[in-house]
Amino acid sequence: MPTILFYLFAILMIAGGICVVVMKNPVSSAMGMIGSFIGLAALLIGLNAYFVGTLQVLVYAGAIMVLFIFIIMLLDLKKEEGKEYGGSSVAASIIIPIIFILIMIPVLSAVNKDFTKLDGHALNAAAEKLDKNIPADSHIRKALTGSSDGSKNVDPNKATLPDVNLIGQKLFTEYNFPLQIVGVLLLVATIGCVTLSKKLHGDATDPDEDQRMAKTLAKSTDIPKVTITANAESSDKKA
């Protein structure tokens, strides 16, 4: 990816994340998150992770954000009014980012910056470092080695990156339990949203308990009485 495009999409991703926090309108915050997801997807595609970048757009910027907007509309969240924040809130807004930066400094310093170009020889070298539990006839070894049997006749020119298989192998072996937990959390969040919306707006399925229509009918039946004076009667006769 050219450097100018990298900085452009990186700025888009960071700006979208800032909009999520700064915007007071929840729908605007959701739109900012979509922009952040699109910038992240472009960066992933620039790293040759085409499958992950495509999923980032289809799943997160598409399906997940539609779910978020649906929940926002269901809860009927209003624009927040201006509030005066106390000293503790201001102090927390300063201390928490500083702590986050201090945590990220050793993490970023430990990153291996000696990147190897993603070519056939690098893929062959990655195949040699694979876990022994991955069989030789698996699609992962066959793609990385560029051979039909996964172990012999290694051809760097035919080697490809099996990103879909690698992601599936990681998710459903090492991270299978966290994946199930995330699914349960999403289900609980959706059920909680529906429950909160019923408490806020009332359960309209039972007309006996819903008093909103009764109040409206009571107001509509209060017809004011008009008294006709003698001047009004004479004017009507002349007309």
Stockholm file with secondary structure:
# STOCKHOLM 1.0

chainA/1-239         MPTILFYLFAILMIAGGICVVVMKNPVSSAMGMIGSFIGLAALLIGLNAYFVGTLQVLVYAGAIMVLFIFIIMLLDLKKEEGKEYGGSSVAASIIIPIIFILIMIPVLSAVNKDFTKLDGHALNAAAEKLDKNIPADSHIRKALTGSSDGSKNVDPNKATLPDVNLIGQKLFTEYNFPLQIVGVLLLVATIGCVTLSKKLHGDATDPDEDQRMAKTLAKSTDIPKVTITANAESSDKKA
#=GR chainA/1-239 SS CCHHHHHHHHHHHHHHHHHHHHCSSHHHHHHHHHHHHHHHHHHHHHTTCHHHHHHIIIIIIIIIHHHHHHHHHHHTCCCCCCCCCCHHHHHHHHHHHHHHHHHHHHHHHTSCCCCCCCSHHHHHHHHHTSCTTSCTTSHHHHHHHTSSSSSSSCCGGGCCCCHHHHHHHHHTTTSHHHHHHHHHHHHHHHHHHHHHHHHHHCCTTCTTTCCHHHHHHHHHTCCCCCCCCHHHHHHHHHC
#=GC SS_cons         CCHHHHHHHHHHHHHHHHHHHHCSSHHHHHHHHHHHHHHHHHHHHHTTCHHHHHHIIIIIIIIIHHHHHHHHHHHTCCCCCCCCCCHHHHHHHHHHHHHHHHHHHHHHHTSCCCCCCCSHHHHHHHHHTSCTTSCTTSHHHHHHHTSSSSSSSCCGGGCCCCHHHHHHHHHTTTSHHHHHHHHHHHHHHHHHHHHHHHHHHCCTTCTTTCCHHHHHHHHHTCCCCCCCCHHHHHHHHHC
//
